Amino acid sequence: MANIPHLSSANPSINSTRDLRLHAPSKLQPSATFSFLPTSLQTDRERELEKMLVITIAHPLRTLVGLLGNLLSAMVVLAPVPTFYRICKKKSTESFDSVPYVVGLFSATMWVYYGLLTADVLLLTINIGVCVVEVIYLAIFIVYAAPKSRAYTTKLILSINLGIFGCLVLVSNLFIKPSKRAQITGGICASFAVAVFVAPLNIIRLVIKTKSVEFMPFTLSFFLTLSAVAWFSYGLLLRDLFVAVPNVFGFTLGVTQIIIYLVYMNYHKEGAAPADLELPVKDTENGDQV
């Protein structure tokens, strides 16, 4: 992110006021800042503002890339809709697994928390949307799942999405300094995102084994790749490695899936029952993760 001029304590016209008076720099800067805090708090607050001012007229490219990332990520997260339509139609979850959707919800909530800490509007919008979609997916799954699977999914949601996430937020607010809070949270988000991106390798292994690309649709792999490129570019323009680095893995995975698809798209493995290929559908949601 471009440097934003700090409000110097030597400028009485700025430090003495407590209203929302704009500090206009002599040259065109990425954005203007203001201060209504006591002098003792201004320096820390201005450092936060430097990271918080994400959408600004002076950075149209960054904003455009972020909006593109939102659009592409929405396409990826909506990819399992046919799966849940099938569940509703058959009134059964069959062999589909809820774990990827529980994990997807946890990842999205962590990114929402990171977005709140950095006031990154573009990260917030897509991940709040992902949370809503994941909750709908899980609600459908719980309604139509067998009793044992329903109980297991409920335990996962309570332990991961409420227990672990709640503990992380509590520890972050009670024991971590505000200046370090976003950095530590971003590190957790990035590490978890890498793990989520690695998970779909099971699908690639299955495609190679069965020579069937039925459950690795080209459009999903294509939009996953474009989404990773968009968010990597956004993180790079924002100088936020927590956003940029995980999407290197996302891009690599997307390109690998596209190559595998092109290699095996004309193969047809006869005698493969649909039930043999349904289980990996659970990993399609992992192509999402901001």
C-alpha positions as CSV (number, residue, x, y, z in Angstrom):
1,M,0.0,0.0,0.0
2,A,1.3,3.5,-0.8
3,N,2.5,5.5,2.1
4,I,0.0,7.8,3.7
5,P,1.4,10.9,5.3
6,H,1.1,10.9,9.1
7,L,-0.3,13.8,11.0
8,S,2.6,15.4,12.7
9,S,2.3,16.7,16.3
10,A,4.1,19.8,15.1
11,N,1.0,20.8,13.2
12,P,-1.3,22.5,15.8
13,S,-4.1,23.1,13.2
14,I,-4.5,19.3,13.1
15,N,-3.7,18.2,16.6
16,S,-5.7,20.8,18.4
17,T,-9.0,20.0,16.6
18,R,-11.3,17.2,17.6
19,D,-13.7,17.5,14.6
20,L,-13.4,15.6,11.3
21,R,-11.1,18.1,9.7
22,L,-9.4,16.7,6.6
23,H,-5.6,17.0,6.3
24,A,-5.0,17.8,2.6
25,P,-1.4,16.9,1.5
26,S,0.5,19.3,-0.8
27,K,0.7,16.6,-3.5
28,L,-1.8,14.0,-4.6
29,Q,-1.7,11.1,-2.2
30,P,-3.7,7.9,-2.2
31,S,-6.2,9.3,0.3
32,A,-6.7,11.9,2.9
33,T,-6.8,11.2,6.6
34,F,-8.4,12.8,9.6
35,S,-8.0,12.7,13.3
36,F,-10.4,13.2,16.1
37,L,-8.4,11.3,18.7
38,P,-6.2,12.6,21.5
39,T,-2.6,13.3,20.5
40,S,-1.4,10.3,22.4
41,L,-3.5,8.0,20.3
42,Q,-3.0,9.5,16.9
43,T,0.1,7.7,15.8
44,D,-1.3,4.2,16.4
45,R,-4.6,5.2,14.9
46,E,-3.0,6.6,11.8
47,R,-1.0,3.4,11.3
48,E,-4.3,1.5,11.4
49,L,-5.8,3.9,8.9
50,E,-2.9,3.2,6.5
51,K,-3.9,-0.4,6.4
52,M,-7.7,0.2,6.7
53,L,-8.1,2.5,3.7
54,V,-8.7,-0.2,1.1
55,I,-11.3,1.2,-1.3
56,T,-10.1,4.7,-2.4
57,I,-10.5,6.7,-5.6
58,A,-6.7,6.9,-5.9
59,H,-6.5,3.1,-6.4
60,P,-9.1,2.2,-9.0
61,L,-7.1,-0.8,-10.2
62,R,-6.9,-2.3,-6.8
63,T,-10.6,-1.8,-6.3
64,L,-11.4,-3.3,-9.7
65,V,-9.3,-6.3,-9.1
66,G,-11.0,-6.8,-5.7
67,L,-14.4,-6.6,-7.2
68,L,-13.4,-9.1,-9.9
69,G,-12.1,-11.4,-7.1
70,N,-15.5,-11.1,-5.4
71,L,-17.4,-12.1,-8.6
72,L,-15.1,-15.1,-9.4
73,S,-15.2,-16.3,-5.8
74,A,-19.0,-16.1,-5.8
75,M,-19.0,-18.4,-8.9
76,V,-16.7,-20.9,-7.1
77,V,-18.7,-21.0,-3.9
78,L,-22.0,-21.5,-5.8
79,A,-20.6,-24.4,-7.7
80,P,-22.0,-27.0,-5.2
81,V,-25.6,-25.8,-5.8
82,P,-26.4,-28.7,-8.1
83,T,-25.2,-31.1,-5.4
84,F,-27.6,-29.6,-2.9
85,Y,-30.4,-29.5,-5.4
86,R,-29.9,-33.2,-5.8
87,I,-29.9,-33.7,-2.0
88,C,-33.2,-31.8,-1.8
89,K,-34.7,-33.7,-4.7
90,K,-33.7,-37.2,-3.4
91,K,-34.2,-36.1,0.3
92,S,-31.0,-37.9,1.1
93,T,-27.4,-36.8,1.5
94,E,-26.3,-40.2,0.0
95,S,-22.5,-40.4,0.3
96,F,-21.8,-36.7,0.4
97,D,-19.7,-35.4,3.2
98,S,-20.4,-32.2,5.3
99,V,-16.8,-31.7,6.5
100,P,-15.7,-29.5,3.5
101,Y,-18.7,-27.2,4.1
102,V,-18.0,-27.0,7.9
103,V,-14.3,-26.2,7.0
104,G,-15.4,-23.7,4.4
105,L,-17.6,-21.9,6.9
106,F,-14.8,-21.7,9.5
107,S,-12.4,-20.3,6.8
108,A,-14.9,-17.7,5.8
109,T,-15.6,-16.6,9.4
110,M,-11.9,-16.2,10.0
111,W,-11.5,-14.1,6.9
112,V,-14.5,-12.0,8.0
113,Y,-12.7,-11.4,11.4
114,Y,-9.5,-10.5,9.5
115,G,-11.5,-8.2,7.3
116,L,-13.0,-6.5,10.3
117,L,-9.6,-6.0,11.9
118,T,-8.3,-4.4,8.7
119,A,-11.6,-2.8,7.6
120,D,-11.1,-4.4,4.2
121,V,-14.5,-4.0,2.6
122,L,-13.9,-6.3,-0.3
123,L,-12.7,-9.2,1.9
124,L,-15.7,-8.6,4.1
125,T,-18.3,-8.7,1.3
126,I,-17.3,-11.9,-0.3
127,N,-16.7,-13.8,2.9
128,I,-19.9,-12.7,4.6
129,G,-21.6,-14.0,1.4
130,V,-19.7,-17.3,1.7
131,C,-20.8,-17.6,5.3
132,V,-24.4,-17.2,4.3
133,V,-24.1,-19.8,1.5
134,E,-22.3,-22.3,3.7
135,V,-24.9,-22.0,6.4
136,I,-27.6,-22.8,3.9
137,Y,-25.6,-25.7,2.6
138,L,-25.2,-27.1,6.1
139,A,-28.8,-26.5,7.0
140,I,-29.9,-28.5,4.0
141,F,-27.4,-31.3,4.8
142,I,-28.6,-31.5,8.4
143,V,-32.3,-31.7,7.3
144,Y,-31.7,-34.6,4.9
145,A,-28.8,-36.4,6.6
146,A,-29.1,-39.7,8.4
147,P,-29.3,-39.4,12.2
148,K,-25.7,-40.5,12.7
149,S,-24.4,-38.1,10.0
150,R,-26.6,-35.3,11.4
151,A,-25.2,-35.7,14.9
152,Y,-21.7,-35.7,13.6
153,T,-22.2,-32.6,11.5
154,T,-23.8,-30.8,14.4
155,K,-20.8,-31.6,16.6
156,L,-18.4,-30.4,14.0
157,I,-20.2,-27.1,13.7
158,L,-20.4,-26.6,17.4
159,S,-16.7,-27.5,18.0
160,I,-15.1,-25.8,15.0
161,N,-17.3,-22.9,14.0
162,L,-18.3,-21.9,17.5
163,G,-15.7,-23.5,19.8
164,I,-12.4,-23.0,18.0
165,F,-13.4,-19.7,16.3
166,G,-14.8,-18.3,19.5
167,C,-11.6,-19.2,21.4
168,L,-9.4,-17.6,18.7
169,V,-11.4,-14.4,18.8
170,L,-11.4,-14.4,22.6
171,V,-7.7,-15.0,22.9
172,S,-7.0,-12.4,20.2
173,N,-8.9,-9.7,22.0
174,L,-7.8,-10.5,25.6
175,F,-4.1,-11.4,25.1
176,I,-2.9,-9.9,21.9
177,K,-2.0,-6.3,21.4
178,P,-4.2,-4.4,18.9
179,S,-1.1,-3.6,16.8
180,K,-0.4,-7.4,16.4
181,R,-3.9,-8.7,16.2
182,A,-4.5,-8.4,12.5
183,Q,-1.0,-9.8,11.7
184,I,-1.6,-12.9,13.8
185,T,-5.1,-13.4,12.6
186,G,-3.9,-13.0,9.0
187,G,-1.2,-15.6,9.5
188,I,-3.9,-18.1,10.8
189,C,-6.1,-17.3,7.8
190,A,-3.3,-17.8,5.3
191,S,-2.1,-21.1,6.9
192,F,-5.6,-22.4,6.9
193,A,-6.3,-21.3,3.3
194,V,-3.2,-23.2,2.1
195,A,-4.5,-26.3,3.9
196,V,-7.9,-25.9,2.2
197,F,-6.3,-25.5,-1.2
198,V,-4.3,-28.7,-0.8
199,A,-7.3,-30.8,0.1
200,P,-8.7,-31.2,-3.4
201,L,-5.6,-33.2,-4.4
202,N,-7.8,-36.2,-3.6
203,I,-9.9,-35.3,-6.6
204,I,-6.9,-35.2,-8.9
205,R,-5.8,-38.6,-7.6
206,L,-9.3,-40.1,-8.2
207,V,-9.4,-38.6,-11.8
208,I,-6.0,-40.2,-12.6
209,K,-7.2,-43.5,-11.1
210,T,-10.6,-43.7,-12.8
211,K,-9.8,-41.7,-15.9
212,S,-13.1,-39.9,-15.3
213,V,-13.5,-36.1,-14.9
214,E,-17.1,-36.3,-14.0
215,F,-16.6,-34.8,-10.6
216,M,-13.9,-32.3,-11.6
217,P,-15.9,-30.0,-13.8
218,F,-13.8,-27.7,-16.1
219,T,-15.8,-24.6,-15.2
220,L,-15.0,-25.0,-11.5
221,S,-11.3,-25.4,-12.1
222,F,-11.3,-22.5,-14.5
223,F,-13.0,-20.1,-12.2
224,L,-10.9,-21.3,-9.3
225,T,-7.8,-20.4,-11.3
226,L,-9.1,-17.0,-12.3
227,S,-10.2,-16.3,-8.7
228,A,-6.8,-17.2,-7.4
229,V,-5.1,-14.8,-9.9
230,A,-7.5,-12.0,-9.0
231,W,-7.0,-12.4,-5.2
232,F,-3.2,-12.8,-5.6
233,S,-3.1,-9.5,-7.6
234,Y,-5.3,-7.8,-5.1
235,G,-3.1,-8.9,-2.2
236,L,0.0,-7.8,-4.2
237,L,-1.5,-4.4,-4.9
238,L,-2.5,-4.1,-1.2
239,R,0.9,-5.4,-0.1
240,D,-0.9,-8.0,2.0
241,L,1.0,-11.2,1.9
242,F,-1.7,-13.0,3.9
243,V,-4.1,-12.5,1.0
244,A,-1.5,-13.0,-1.8
245,V,0.5,-16.0,-0.8
246,P,-2.3,-18.6,-0.3
247,N,-3.6,-17.9,-3.8
248,V,-0.3,-19.0,-5.3
249,F,-1.3,-22.5,-4.1
250,G,-4.8,-21.9,-5.4
251,F,-3.5,-20.9,-8.8
252,T,-1.2,-23.9,-8.9
253,L,-4.0,-26.2,-8.0
254,G,-6.4,-24.7,-10.6
255,V,-3.9,-25.0,-13.4
256,T,-3.1,-28.6,-12.4
257,Q,-6.8,-29.4,-12.5
258,I,-7.2,-27.9,-15.9
259,I,-4.3,-29.9,-17.3
260,I,-5.6,-33.1,-15.8
261,Y,-9.0,-32.4,-17.2
262,L,-7.6,-31.8,-20.7
263,V,-5.7,-35.0,-20.5
264,Y,-8.6,-37.2,-19.3
265,M,-11.6,-35.4,-20.8
266,N,-11.9,-38.0,-23.7
267,Y,-11.4,-41.0,-21.5
268,H,-14.5,-43.0,-20.4
269,K,-14.0,-45.6,-17.8
270,E,-16.8,-48.1,-18.3
271,G,-18.4,-49.9,-15.4
272,A,-17.7,-47.2,-12.9
273,A,-20.8,-46.8,-10.7
274,P,-21.8,-43.3,-9.7
275,A,-21.5,-44.2,-6.1
276,D,-17.8,-44.9,-6.6
277,L,-17.3,-41.3,-7.6
278,E,-19.7,-39.4,-5.4
279,L,-17.5,-39.2,-2.3
280,P,-15.0,-36.7,-3.6
281,V,-17.7,-34.2,-4.4
282,K,-17.3,-33.0,-0.9
283,D,-14.0,-31.3,-1.9
284,T,-15.5,-29.0,-4.6
285,E,-16.2,-26.3,-2.0
286,N,-12.5,-26.2,-1.0
287,G,-11.8,-24.5,-4.4
288,D,-13.2,-21.3,-2.7
289,Q,-11.1,-19.7,0.2
290,V,-10.3,-14.6,1.1
